Protein backbone atom coordinates (compact mmCIF):
# COMPACT_ATOMS: atom_id res chain seq x y z
CA UNK A 1 0.00 0.00 0.00
CA UNK A 2 1.50 3.37 -1.07
CA UNK A 3 1.77 6.52 0.98
CA UNK A 4 -0.83 9.13 0.06
CA UNK A 5 1.27 12.25 -0.46
CA UNK A 6 -0.20 15.68 0.26
CA UNK A 7 -0.23 18.10 -2.63
CA UNK A 8 0.34 21.84 -2.71
CA UNK A 9 -2.11 24.16 -4.44
CA UNK A 10 -2.91 27.64 -5.56
CA UNK A 11 -6.53 28.58 -4.92
CA UNK A 12 -7.41 31.27 -7.44
CA UNK A 13 -10.36 33.60 -7.61
CA UNK A 14 -11.90 33.92 -11.08
CA UNK A 15 -12.99 37.49 -11.86
CA UNK A 16 -10.14 39.93 -11.24
CA UNK A 17 -7.47 37.23 -10.98
CA UNK A 18 -7.83 34.74 -13.85
CA UNK A 19 -9.86 37.07 -16.05
CA UNK A 20 -10.50 40.79 -16.08
CA UNK A 21 -13.48 42.08 -14.14
CA UNK A 22 -15.81 44.50 -15.85
CA UNK A 23 -15.43 47.74 -13.86
CA UNK A 24 -18.52 49.96 -13.64
CA UNK A 25 -18.35 53.05 -11.41
CA UNK A 26 -15.34 51.59 -9.59
CA UNK A 27 -17.07 48.30 -8.81
CA UNK A 28 -16.09 44.89 -10.24
CA UNK A 29 -18.53 42.68 -12.15
CA UNK A 30 -18.08 39.35 -13.93
CA UNK A 31 -18.18 39.18 -17.71
CA UNK A 32 -21.76 38.66 -18.88
CA UNK A 33 -20.75 36.14 -21.53
CA UNK A 34 -17.76 34.47 -23.16
CA UNK A 35 -17.38 37.39 -25.59
CA UNK A 36 -16.66 39.76 -22.67
CA UNK A 37 -14.11 37.37 -21.15
CA UNK A 38 -10.55 38.70 -21.24
CA UNK A 39 -7.59 36.80 -19.81
CA UNK A 40 -4.89 39.33 -18.87
CA UNK A 41 -1.52 38.99 -20.55
CA UNK A 42 0.89 36.88 -18.54
CA UNK A 43 -1.74 34.87 -16.68
CA UNK A 44 -1.46 31.76 -18.86
CA UNK A 45 2.33 31.78 -18.71
CA UNK A 46 2.30 32.34 -14.94
CA UNK A 47 -0.06 29.43 -14.34
CA UNK A 48 2.04 27.23 -16.60
CA UNK A 49 5.05 28.05 -14.40
CA UNK A 50 3.07 27.13 -11.27
CA UNK A 51 2.13 23.76 -12.80
CA UNK A 52 5.82 23.10 -13.54
CA UNK A 53 6.58 23.91 -9.88
CA UNK A 54 4.15 21.15 -8.86
CA UNK A 55 1.13 23.18 -7.76
CA UNK A 56 -2.47 22.20 -8.32
CA UNK A 57 -4.45 25.09 -9.78
CA UNK A 58 -7.92 25.34 -8.28
CA UNK A 59 -10.38 28.09 -9.10
CA UNK A 60 -12.82 29.08 -6.37
CA UNK A 61 -15.43 31.61 -7.40
CA UNK A 62 -18.59 33.23 -6.08
CA UNK A 63 -21.11 33.71 -8.90
CA UNK A 64 -24.26 35.06 -7.17
CA UNK A 65 -25.63 36.45 -10.46
CA UNK A 66 -27.00 32.94 -11.08
CA UNK A 67 -29.15 33.13 -7.94
CA UNK A 68 -30.32 36.66 -8.75
CA UNK A 69 -31.16 35.77 -12.34
CA UNK A 70 -28.66 38.21 -13.86
CA UNK A 71 -26.93 35.33 -15.63
CA UNK A 72 -27.51 31.65 -16.25
CA UNK A 73 -25.67 28.67 -14.85
CA UNK A 74 -25.03 27.70 -18.48
CA UNK A 75 -23.15 30.97 -19.09
CA UNK A 76 -21.12 30.63 -15.87
CA UNK A 77 -20.22 27.04 -16.78
CA UNK A 78 -19.27 28.10 -20.32
CA UNK A 79 -16.86 30.72 -18.94
CA UNK A 80 -15.49 28.32 -16.30
CA UNK A 81 -14.93 25.53 -18.85
CA UNK A 82 -13.14 27.92 -21.18
CA UNK A 83 -10.83 28.99 -18.33
CA UNK A 84 -10.17 25.33 -17.41
CA UNK A 85 -8.99 24.62 -20.96
CA UNK A 86 -7.01 27.83 -21.44
CA UNK A 87 -5.32 28.04 -18.03
CA UNK A 88 -4.43 24.45 -17.09
CA UNK A 89 -6.85 24.46 -14.12
CA UNK A 90 -7.11 21.17 -12.22
CA UNK A 91 -10.50 21.86 -10.69
CA UNK A 92 -13.21 24.48 -10.27
CA UNK A 93 -15.49 25.18 -7.32
CA UNK A 94 -18.29 27.62 -7.95
CA UNK A 95 -20.81 29.02 -5.46
CA UNK A 96 -23.94 30.29 -7.18
CA UNK A 97 -25.66 31.52 -4.00
CA UNK A 98 -26.31 34.99 -2.61
CA UNK A 99 -25.23 36.13 0.86
CA UNK A 100 -28.80 35.69 2.14
CA UNK A 101 -28.72 31.98 1.23
CA UNK A 102 -26.19 31.48 4.05
CA UNK A 103 -24.56 28.49 2.35
CA UNK A 104 -21.26 27.03 3.47
CA UNK A 105 -19.55 27.48 0.11
CA UNK A 106 -19.85 31.24 -0.46
CA UNK A 107 -16.60 33.03 0.27
CA UNK A 108 -15.54 34.11 2.90
CA UNK A 109 -16.82 30.77 4.19
CA UNK A 110 -14.45 27.88 3.60
CA UNK A 111 -16.64 25.24 1.94
CA UNK A 112 -15.03 25.33 -1.50
CA UNK A 113 -11.50 25.14 -0.08
CA UNK A 114 -12.47 22.38 2.35
CA UNK A 115 -14.08 20.31 -0.40
CA UNK A 116 -11.05 20.69 -2.68
CA UNK A 117 -8.66 19.90 0.18
CA UNK A 118 -10.44 16.62 0.90
CA UNK A 119 -10.69 15.63 -2.77
CA UNK A 120 -7.07 16.41 -3.65
CA UNK A 121 -5.38 15.80 -0.25
CA UNK A 122 -4.00 19.34 -0.22
CA UNK A 123 -1.39 20.48 2.27
CA UNK A 124 -2.76 23.88 3.27
CA UNK A 125 0.48 24.94 4.98
CA UNK A 126 2.28 24.86 1.63
CA UNK A 127 -0.57 26.32 -0.41
CA UNK A 128 -1.73 29.79 -1.36
CA UNK A 129 -4.82 31.80 -2.18
CA UNK A 130 -4.87 34.70 -4.63
CA UNK A 131 -7.86 37.04 -4.75
CA UNK A 132 -8.87 40.58 -5.55
CA UNK A 133 -11.49 41.19 -2.84
CA UNK A 134 -11.69 40.98 0.94
CA UNK A 135 -13.91 37.86 0.81
CA UNK A 136 -11.17 35.98 -1.01
CA UNK A 137 -8.52 37.01 1.49
CA UNK A 138 -10.75 36.24 4.48
CA UNK A 139 -11.39 32.76 3.07
CA UNK A 140 -7.66 32.09 2.91
CA UNK A 141 -7.13 33.38 6.43
CA UNK A 142 -10.03 31.27 7.71
CA UNK A 143 -8.32 28.05 6.54
CA UNK A 144 -4.70 29.04 7.21
CA UNK A 145 -3.57 29.67 3.64
CA UNK A 146 -0.93 32.21 2.73
CA UNK A 147 -2.93 34.90 0.96
CA UNK A 148 -2.15 37.48 -1.70
CA UNK A 149 -4.35 40.38 -2.70
CA UNK A 150 -4.33 41.73 -6.22
CA UNK A 151 -5.44 45.22 -5.26
CA UNK A 152 -7.44 47.20 -7.79
CA UNK A 153 -8.75 49.68 -5.19
CA UNK A 154 -12.37 48.89 -5.97
CA UNK A 155 -14.97 51.35 -4.70
CA UNK A 156 -16.71 48.99 -2.29
CA UNK A 157 -19.05 49.92 0.55
CA UNK A 158 -17.48 47.88 3.34
CA UNK A 159 -14.41 48.83 5.31
CA UNK A 160 -11.41 47.15 3.77
CA UNK A 161 -9.76 44.85 6.29
CA UNK A 162 -6.38 45.95 7.54
CA UNK A 163 -4.67 42.57 7.18
CA UNK A 164 -0.95 42.21 7.17
CA UNK A 165 -0.79 40.88 3.66
CA UNK A 166 1.12 41.32 0.51
CA UNK A 167 -0.60 43.39 -2.16
CA UNK A 168 0.23 43.07 -5.84
CA UNK A 169 -1.01 44.51 -9.09
CA UNK A 170 -1.12 41.20 -10.97
CA UNK A 171 -0.64 37.46 -10.53
CA UNK A 172 2.78 37.44 -12.20
CA UNK A 173 4.18 39.60 -9.40
CA UNK A 174 2.72 37.14 -6.84
CA UNK A 175 4.59 34.26 -8.44
CA UNK A 176 7.83 36.21 -8.66
CA UNK A 177 7.49 37.01 -4.94
CA UNK A 178 7.09 33.39 -3.81
CA UNK A 179 9.95 32.09 -5.96
PEMO-V443619 format. One record per run of one state. SS is the DSSP state (@ for helix, = for strand, . for the rest). FROM is the first residue (numbers start at 1). TO is the last residue. If there is no record, write none. Layout:
ss: <SS/SS>
from: <FROM/FROM>
to: <TO/TO>
This chain:
ss: <./=/./=/./=/./=/./=/./@/./@/./=/./@/./@/./=/./@/./@/./=/./@/./=/./@/./=/./=/./@/.>
from: <1/7/13/15/16/19/20/22/25/27/30/34/37/43/53/55/63/65/69/73/88/91/96/99/102/111/121/122/123/124/127/128/132/134/144/146/151/166/169/171/179>
to: <6/12/14/15/18/19/21/24/26/29/33/36/42/52/54/62/64/68/72/87/90/95/98/101/110/120/121/122/123/126/127/131/133/143/145/150/165/168/170/178/179>
